């Protein structure tokens, strides 16, 4: 019985140390993860508006006309053309920018 208690104590200490190390890593990684996810979500929301804006700049008509044409001729997917490039940009640039900002300002 005494041997079992002595074996459980080191295991519990090791588990506590592993948990503390994991939480320390998460504290460092969390701002980067939050920055990347928030930037990518923003891109998904803004992409359709940006696509309509680009078509307006190309002289295809007003916002309503461009949107109607895009949906009628190309479908809903046309609003999300170029999304992969925007997501890649956010996954690198915004992740680094927001994560670094949080790390720098908290030290």
Secondary structure, 3 states (H helix, E strand, C coil): CHHHHHHHHHHHHHHHHHHHHHHHHHHHHHHHHHHHHHHHHHHHHHHHHHHHHHHHHCCCCCHHHHHHHHHHHHCHHHHHCCHHHHHHHHHHHHHHHHHHHHHHHCC
